[in-house]
């Protein structure tokens, strides 16, 4: 018998443990507890305290006196439609105004006094500058000469020579078969005649001296010396060989000065 009771008790114990461990059973228990609490609160609210008849009449009389004493609210004036002359209502009139901030202004420095400018007097054409500059009118002022640059600094002005234009020769002189003395006389007279006639370029044929002794032209050397002397004295302007070199040329061109 004891064993049977002990086994039954163990089965019941195991069932209770399973119910406690099962989350579904726990949630159901909580739900039942909440439903019971809400039911109790509802029943408490529905039940009102029963007052005796004397107290109930007193409360009713107090309520009536309070209603009589309370003043009726005054009827608000109807808002009139704003006309053309009525100013718009200030919505912010009832609002508290913010305190005005005091503006602090820095004192401006006094402006500097304007400079008094003296006007330059207008001078007449007959005014004496020496007297205006503080000189004595009875004494003559020093005559100031202009500072001219010294001639050493300037140097001599050299005129550039005009470019020489070699035109075709206007006169020709042939010295073939003449000795040095004869060539001297003929060249001098021919140059003077050409200058009088206004010839600018003259041609003098000396030959290359191929048929002379030694193959050197004697008249060619003598004509060069003669024309060099006449260029120094100013009787001719300049001369040059026809083929630009003495060795290749058999004639010389002479540039005569203008009269």
C-alpha positions as CSV (number, residue, x, y, z in Angstrom):
1,X,0.0,0.0,0.0
2,X,2.8,2.4,0.9
3,X,4.6,1.6,-2.3
4,X,1.4,2.4,-4.3
5,X,0.9,5.7,-2.6
6,X,4.6,6.6,-3.0
7,X,4.4,5.8,-6.7
8,X,1.2,7.9,-7.1
9,X,2.7,10.8,-5.2
10,X,5.8,10.7,-7.5
11,X,3.6,10.7,-10.6
12,X,1.7,13.8,-9.4
13,X,5.0,15.5,-8.5
14,X,6.4,14.9,-11.9
15,X,3.3,16.3,-13.6
16,X,3.5,19.5,-11.5
17,X,7.2,19.9,-12.3
18,X,6.4,19.5,-16.0
19,X,3.6,22.1,-15.8
20,X,5.9,24.5,-14.0
21,X,8.6,24.0,-16.6
22,X,6.3,24.3,-19.6
23,X,6.3,27.9,-20.9
24,X,2.8,27.5,-22.3
25,X,1.4,26.6,-18.9
26,X,3.2,29.5,-17.3
27,X,1.9,32.0,-19.8
28,X,-1.6,30.7,-19.3
29,X,-1.3,31.1,-15.5
30,X,-0.2,34.7,-16.0
31,X,-3.1,35.4,-18.3
32,X,-5.5,34.1,-15.8
33,X,-4.0,36.2,-13.0
34,X,-4.3,39.3,-15.2
35,X,-7.9,38.6,-16.1
36,X,-8.8,38.1,-12.5
37,X,-7.2,41.4,-11.5
38,X,-9.1,43.3,-14.3
39,X,-12.4,41.7,-13.2
40,X,-11.9,42.8,-9.6
41,X,-11.1,46.4,-10.6
42,X,-14.2,46.6,-12.8
43,X,-16.4,45.3,-10.0
44,X,-14.9,47.9,-7.6
45,X,-15.7,50.7,-10.0
46,X,-19.3,49.7,-10.5
47,X,-20.0,49.5,-6.8
48,X,-20.7,53.1,-5.5
49,X,-21.0,54.0,-1.8
50,X,-24.6,54.2,-0.5
51,X,-25.0,57.4,1.4
52,X,-27.8,57.9,4.0
53,X,-30.8,60.1,2.9
54,X,-29.8,63.0,5.1
55,X,-26.3,63.3,3.6
56,X,-27.6,62.9,0.0
57,X,-30.1,65.8,0.5
58,X,-27.3,68.0,1.9
59,X,-25.1,67.3,-1.1
60,X,-27.9,68.1,-3.5
61,X,-28.6,71.5,-1.8
62,X,-24.9,72.4,-1.8
63,X,-24.7,71.7,-5.5
64,X,-27.7,74.0,-6.2
65,X,-26.2,76.8,-4.2
66,X,-22.9,76.5,-6.0
67,X,-24.8,76.7,-9.3
68,X,-26.7,79.9,-8.2
69,X,-23.6,81.6,-7.0
70,X,-21.5,81.0,-10.1
71,X,-21.9,84.1,-12.4
72,X,-23.0,83.6,-15.9
73,X,-20.4,84.2,-18.6
74,X,-20.9,87.5,-20.3
75,X,-21.7,87.3,-23.9
76,X,-18.8,88.1,-26.1
77,X,-19.2,91.0,-28.5
78,X,-19.7,89.9,-32.0
79,X,-16.7,90.6,-34.2
80,X,-17.4,93.2,-36.8
81,X,-16.1,92.8,-40.3
82,X,-13.1,95.0,-40.8
83,X,-13.9,98.0,-42.9
84,X,-11.6,100.0,-45.2
85,X,-10.9,102.6,-42.5
86,X,-10.4,100.3,-39.5
87,X,-6.8,99.4,-38.8
88,X,-5.8,95.7,-38.8
89,X,-5.8,94.1,-35.4
90,X,-2.4,93.6,-33.9
91,X,-2.1,89.9,-33.2
92,X,1.0,90.3,-31.1
93,X,-0.4,93.0,-28.8
94,X,-1.2,90.5,-26.0
95,X,2.3,88.9,-26.3
96,X,5.0,90.2,-23.9
97,X,7.4,92.5,-25.6
98,X,11.1,91.6,-25.6
99,X,13.3,94.1,-23.7
100,X,15.0,96.6,-25.9
101,X,18.7,96.2,-26.2
102,X,20.7,99.3,-25.6
103,X,22.9,100.0,-28.6
104,X,26.3,101.2,-27.8
105,X,27.9,103.4,-30.3
106,X,31.5,104.2,-30.5
107,X,32.4,107.8,-30.4
108,X,33.8,108.8,-33.8
109,X,37.1,110.6,-33.8
110,X,36.9,114.2,-34.8
111,X,37.8,114.6,-38.5
112,X,41.1,116.3,-39.1
113,X,41.0,119.9,-39.9
114,X,41.3,120.6,-43.7
115,X,44.6,122.0,-44.8
116,X,44.3,125.5,-46.2
117,X,46.0,125.5,-49.6
118,X,47.3,128.7,-50.9
119,X,46.4,129.4,-54.5
120,X,49.2,130.1,-56.9
121,X,49.0,133.7,-58.1
122,X,48.5,134.2,-61.9
123,X,51.5,136.0,-63.3
124,X,51.3,138.7,-65.9
125,X,53.4,138.6,-69.0
126,X,55.2,141.8,-67.9
127,X,56.0,140.5,-64.4
128,X,59.7,140.4,-63.3
129,X,60.5,136.9,-62.0
130,X,63.6,138.2,-60.3
131,X,61.5,140.6,-58.1
132,X,58.8,137.9,-57.5
133,X,61.5,135.5,-56.2
134,X,62.6,138.1,-53.6
135,X,65.3,139.9,-55.5
136,X,66.1,143.6,-55.1
137,X,64.4,145.5,-58.0
138,X,67.2,148.2,-57.9
139,X,70.0,145.7,-58.5
140,X,70.3,143.6,-61.6
141,X,70.1,139.9,-61.1
142,X,72.8,137.6,-62.4
143,X,72.4,136.4,-65.9
144,X,72.3,132.7,-65.9
145,X,73.8,131.1,-69.0
146,X,72.4,127.8,-70.1
147,X,74.5,124.8,-69.2
148,X,75.6,123.5,-72.6
149,X,77.5,120.3,-72.9
150,X,81.2,120.6,-73.4
151,X,82.5,120.0,-76.9
152,X,84.8,117.3,-75.6
153,X,81.8,115.3,-74.5
154,X,79.9,115.9,-77.8
155,X,82.8,115.3,-80.0
156,X,83.1,116.4,-83.6
157,X,80.1,115.9,-85.8
158,X,81.3,113.8,-88.7
159,X,79.2,113.9,-91.8
160,X,78.5,110.5,-93.3
161,X,79.8,110.2,-96.9
162,X,77.2,109.8,-99.5
163,X,77.0,106.4,-101.1
164,X,79.1,106.3,-104.3
165,X,77.1,105.4,-107.4
166,X,79.2,104.0,-110.2
167,X,77.6,104.8,-113.5
168,X,78.8,103.8,-116.9
169,X,82.0,105.7,-117.8
170,X,81.5,109.0,-119.8
171,X,85.0,109.2,-121.1
172,X,87.8,106.6,-121.9
173,X,91.6,107.1,-122.1
174,X,93.9,104.5,-123.6
175,X,97.6,104.4,-122.5
176,X,98.9,101.6,-124.8
177,X,102.3,102.4,-126.3
178,X,103.2,105.3,-123.9
179,X,106.0,105.5,-121.4
180,X,105.5,106.7,-117.8
181,X,106.2,110.4,-118.6
182,X,103.8,110.5,-121.5
183,X,101.2,108.6,-119.5
184,X,101.5,111.2,-116.7
185,X,100.8,114.2,-119.0
186,X,98.0,112.4,-120.8
187,X,96.2,111.3,-117.6
188,X,96.4,114.8,-116.0
189,X,95.0,116.6,-119.0
190,X,92.3,114.0,-119.6
191,X,91.1,114.2,-115.9
192,X,90.9,118.0,-116.0
193,X,89.0,118.1,-119.3
194,X,86.5,115.4,-118.0
195,X,85.9,117.5,-114.8
196,X,85.2,120.6,-116.9
197,X,82.8,118.6,-119.1
198,X,80.9,117.3,-116.0
199,X,81.9,113.7,-116.4
200,X,81.4,111.7,-113.2
201,X,83.1,108.4,-114.1
202,X,86.2,108.0,-116.4
203,X,87.9,104.8,-117.7
204,X,91.7,104.6,-118.1
205,X,93.0,101.6,-120.0
206,X,96.5,100.5,-118.8
207,X,96.7,97.0,-120.2
208,X,97.8,93.9,-118.2
209,X,101.4,94.1,-119.4
210,X,101.5,90.7,-121.0
211,X,103.8,91.9,-123.8
212,X,106.2,93.9,-121.6
213,X,109.5,92.6,-120.3
214,X,109.0,90.2,-117.4
215,X,105.2,90.0,-117.9
216,X,104.5,92.8,-115.5
217,X,102.6,95.9,-116.6
218,X,104.7,99.0,-116.0
219,X,101.8,101.5,-116.8
220,X,99.5,99.6,-114.4
221,X,101.7,100.3,-111.4
222,X,102.5,103.8,-112.4
223,X,98.7,104.6,-112.9
224,X,98.0,103.3,-109.4
225,X,100.6,105.6,-107.9
226,X,99.4,108.6,-109.9
227,X,95.7,108.2,-109.0
228,X,96.5,107.7,-105.3
229,X,98.4,111.0,-105.3
230,X,95.5,112.8,-107.0
231,X,93.0,111.3,-104.5
232,X,95.0,112.7,-101.6
233,X,95.1,116.2,-103.2
234,X,91.3,116.1,-103.9
235,X,91.6,116.2,-107.7
236,X,89.7,112.9,-108.0
237,X,87.2,111.4,-105.5
238,X,88.2,107.7,-105.7
239,X,89.2,104.9,-108.1
240,X,88.8,101.2,-108.4
241,X,90.0,98.4,-110.7
242,X,87.5,97.3,-113.3
243,X,87.7,93.6,-112.4
244,X,87.8,94.4,-108.7
245,X,91.4,93.1,-108.5
246,X,94.6,94.6,-109.9
247,X,96.0,91.3,-111.2
248,X,92.9,90.5,-113.3
249,X,92.2,94.0,-114.5
250,X,93.6,95.9,-117.5
251,X,91.7,99.1,-116.8
252,X,90.8,101.4,-113.9
253,X,87.6,103.4,-113.2
254,X,88.0,106.9,-111.8
255,X,85.2,108.7,-109.9
256,X,85.5,112.5,-110.4
257,X,84.2,115.2,-108.0
258,X,81.4,117.4,-108.9
259,X,82.3,121.0,-109.8
